[in-house]
């Protein structure tokens, strides 16, 4: 069989390219430490790797969500511990004030102490994680509560539904009493109010057809048609106290995140379910155990020296404390749920990473051996090809 020079060249070149390709492929594996660097290396293996990598990324997303949720819940938990301490101190002060062994002056001093607890609880209710509110539900960018005006009813002559609007500011509680019998919006009525707990009074007239009482720095609009009677100073007749209140400005729905494929958790909390207060949209106090309103009522009764009023707030304050503790327990349960889920997902992620490694990672020692062999073969091909290509018929003449 005759072998031409062109055949020799073609065969030599093919062998050199093949050997060089093996060296290049093994060198790439050695550099990347991966046996699959492109789909053509192993289409089936690359498909498994892509599927496992996609699953691994979803696990990372759930783990990130869980980490964020845990931070919010942990901060809320710590905040409610401080809130509970403040409520306990407020309960002690209220118990002392309800015993009728203290003078009106002493009760007013206790009211100042209760104000400090109220301010502290307001700060706690507006706790933020960075710039995001913890107790404002889905309204992360706003405070959960802001200062407002509320009303304390000293008897059953009026109800909260009789008040249409309270505007202005009430840095000091305003004690209001009517001096006339009649109907709001129909009759001319005389009333007087005090901003120092009843030590001094300012008299004013509500003209016929008007329903808004002017009380210095604030105004109270009553429902037209409401019947009022003369207050005698002993708790009878129409009277009430306008005082500070806390209005909930957050959302009524918590911010939820997925911490696993089938698990969703509330990472924020609806503040009104813990602290109560009044609704910023309706102006009405929240029903149930209302911490802010109970403390505000207690302060108002202390300022006018009403021991019985303070005593009436005592049980409500205890119930509100229990409600806060229950909410703290709920937050703790959510923390535990996040923690257990995180542990499970971390274990699954470790297994997934191991599976990906088995599919794509190269055996470093084996690669080095094969690379050495391939390099030796390539050098041998180059040497033999060089010798053959240099041979000619003249070498034998």
KARA-V427163 format. One record per residue. N is the residue number from 1. SS is DSSP state (h for helix, s for strand, l for the rest). Layout:
# KARA-V427163
n=N ss=SS
n=N ss=SS
This chain:
# KARA-V427163
n=1 ss=l
n=2 ss=l
n=3 ss=l
n=4 ss=l
n=5 ss=h
n=6 ss=h
n=7 ss=h
n=8 ss=h
n=9 ss=h
n=10 ss=h
n=11 ss=h
n=12 ss=h
n=13 ss=h
n=14 ss=h
n=15 ss=h
n=16 ss=h
n=17 ss=h
n=18 ss=h
n=19 ss=h
n=20 ss=h
n=21 ss=h
n=22 ss=h
n=23 ss=h
n=24 ss=h
n=25 ss=h
n=26 ss=h
n=27 ss=h
n=28 ss=h
n=29 ss=h
n=30 ss=h
n=31 ss=h
n=32 ss=h
n=33 ss=l
n=34 ss=s
n=35 ss=l
n=36 ss=l
n=37 ss=l
n=38 ss=l
n=39 ss=h
n=40 ss=h
n=41 ss=h
n=42 ss=l
n=43 ss=h
n=44 ss=h
n=45 ss=h
n=46 ss=h
n=47 ss=h
n=48 ss=h
n=49 ss=h
n=50 ss=h
n=51 ss=h
n=52 ss=h
n=53 ss=h
n=54 ss=h
n=55 ss=h
n=56 ss=h
n=57 ss=h
n=58 ss=h
n=59 ss=h
n=60 ss=h
n=61 ss=h
n=62 ss=h
n=63 ss=h
n=64 ss=h
n=65 ss=h
n=66 ss=h
n=67 ss=h
n=68 ss=h
n=69 ss=h
n=70 ss=h
n=71 ss=h
n=72 ss=h
n=73 ss=h
n=74 ss=h
n=75 ss=h
n=76 ss=h
n=77 ss=h
n=78 ss=h
n=79 ss=h
n=80 ss=h
n=81 ss=h
n=82 ss=h
n=83 ss=h
n=84 ss=h
n=85 ss=h
n=86 ss=h
n=87 ss=h
n=88 ss=h
n=89 ss=h
n=90 ss=h
n=91 ss=h
n=92 ss=h
n=93 ss=h
n=94 ss=h
n=95 ss=h
n=96 ss=h
n=97 ss=h
n=98 ss=l
n=99 ss=l
n=100 ss=l
n=101 ss=l
n=102 ss=l
n=103 ss=l
n=104 ss=h
n=105 ss=h
n=106 ss=h
n=107 ss=h
n=108 ss=h
n=109 ss=h
n=110 ss=h
n=111 ss=h
n=112 ss=h
n=113 ss=h
n=114 ss=h
n=115 ss=h
n=116 ss=h
n=117 ss=h
n=118 ss=h
n=119 ss=h
n=120 ss=h
n=121 ss=h
n=122 ss=h
n=123 ss=h
n=124 ss=h
n=125 ss=h
n=126 ss=l
n=127 ss=l
n=128 ss=s
n=129 ss=s
n=130 ss=l
n=131 ss=l
n=132 ss=s
n=133 ss=s
n=134 ss=l
n=135 ss=l
n=136 ss=s
n=137 ss=l
n=138 ss=l
n=139 ss=l
n=140 ss=l
n=141 ss=l
n=142 ss=l
n=143 ss=l
n=144 ss=l
n=145 ss=s
n=146 ss=s
n=147 ss=s
n=148 ss=s
n=149 ss=s
n=150 ss=s
n=151 ss=s
n=152 ss=s
n=153 ss=s
n=154 ss=l
n=155 ss=l
n=156 ss=l
n=157 ss=l
n=158 ss=l
n=159 ss=l
n=160 ss=h
n=161 ss=h
n=162 ss=h
n=163 ss=s
n=164 ss=s
n=165 ss=s
n=166 ss=s
n=167 ss=s
n=168 ss=s
n=169 ss=l
n=170 ss=l
n=171 ss=l
n=172 ss=l
n=173 ss=l
n=174 ss=s
n=175 ss=s
n=176 ss=s
n=177 ss=s
n=178 ss=s
n=179 ss=l
n=180 ss=l
n=181 ss=l
n=182 ss=s
n=183 ss=s
n=184 ss=l
n=185 ss=l
n=186 ss=l
n=187 ss=l
n=188 ss=l
n=189 ss=s
n=190 ss=s
n=191 ss=s
n=192 ss=s
n=193 ss=s
n=194 ss=s
n=195 ss=l
n=196 ss=l
n=197 ss=l
n=198 ss=l
n=199 ss=l
n=200 ss=l
n=201 ss=l
n=202 ss=s
n=203 ss=s
n=204 ss=s
n=205 ss=s
n=206 ss=s
n=207 ss=l
n=208 ss=l
n=209 ss=l
n=210 ss=l
n=211 ss=l
n=212 ss=s
n=213 ss=s
n=214 ss=s
n=215 ss=s
n=216 ss=l
n=217 ss=l
n=218 ss=s
n=219 ss=s
n=220 ss=s
n=221 ss=s
n=222 ss=s
n=223 ss=l
n=224 ss=l
n=225 ss=l
n=226 ss=l
n=227 ss=s
n=228 ss=s
n=229 ss=l
n=230 ss=l
n=231 ss=l
n=232 ss=l
n=233 ss=l
n=234 ss=l
n=235 ss=l
n=236 ss=l
n=237 ss=l
n=238 ss=l
n=239 ss=s
n=240 ss=s
n=241 ss=s
n=242 ss=s
n=243 ss=s
n=244 ss=s
n=245 ss=s
n=246 ss=s
n=247 ss=s
n=248 ss=s
n=249 ss=l
n=250 ss=l
n=251 ss=l
n=252 ss=l
n=253 ss=l
n=254 ss=l
n=255 ss=l
n=256 ss=s
n=257 ss=s
n=258 ss=s
n=259 ss=s
n=260 ss=s
n=261 ss=l
n=262 ss=l
n=263 ss=s
n=264 ss=s
n=265 ss=s
n=266 ss=s
n=267 ss=l
n=268 ss=l
n=269 ss=l
n=270 ss=s
n=271 ss=l
n=272 ss=h
n=273 ss=h
n=274 ss=h
n=275 ss=h
n=276 ss=l
n=277 ss=l
n=278 ss=s
n=279 ss=s
n=280 ss=l
n=281 ss=l
n=282 ss=l
n=283 ss=l
n=284 ss=l
n=285 ss=s
n=286 ss=l
n=287 ss=l
n=288 ss=l
n=289 ss=l
n=290 ss=l
n=291 ss=h
n=292 ss=h
n=293 ss=h
n=294 ss=h
n=295 ss=h
n=296 ss=h
n=297 ss=h
n=298 ss=h
n=299 ss=h
n=300 ss=h
n=301 ss=h
n=302 ss=h
n=303 ss=h
n=304 ss=l
n=305 ss=l
n=306 ss=l
n=307 ss=h
n=308 ss=h
n=309 ss=h
n=310 ss=h
n=311 ss=h
n=312 ss=h
n=313 ss=h
n=314 ss=h
n=315 ss=h
n=316 ss=h
n=317 ss=h
n=318 ss=h
n=319 ss=h
n=320 ss=h
n=321 ss=h
n=322 ss=h
n=323 ss=h
n=324 ss=h
n=325 ss=h
n=326 ss=h
n=327 ss=h
n=328 ss=h
n=329 ss=h
n=330 ss=h
n=331 ss=h
n=332 ss=h
n=333 ss=h
n=334 ss=h
n=335 ss=h
n=336 ss=h
n=337 ss=h
n=338 ss=h
n=339 ss=h
n=340 ss=h
n=341 ss=h
n=342 ss=h
n=343 ss=h
n=344 ss=h
n=345 ss=h
n=346 ss=h
n=347 ss=h
n=348 ss=h
n=349 ss=h
n=350 ss=h
n=351 ss=h
n=352 ss=h
n=353 ss=h
n=354 ss=h
n=355 ss=h
n=356 ss=h
n=357 ss=h
n=358 ss=h
n=359 ss=h
n=360 ss=h
n=361 ss=s
n=362 ss=l
n=363 ss=l
n=364 ss=h
n=365 ss=h
n=366 ss=h
n=367 ss=h
n=368 ss=h
n=369 ss=h
n=370 ss=h
n=371 ss=h
n=372 ss=h
n=373 ss=h
n=374 ss=h
n=375 ss=h
n=376 ss=h
n=377 ss=h
n=378 ss=h
n=379 ss=h
n=380 ss=h
n=381 ss=h
n=382 ss=h
n=383 ss=h
n=384 ss=h
n=385 ss=h
n=386 ss=h
n=387 ss=h
n=388 ss=h
n=389 ss=h
n=390 ss=h
n=391 ss=l
n=392 ss=l
n=393 ss=h
n=394 ss=h
n=395 ss=h
n=396 ss=h
n=397 ss=l
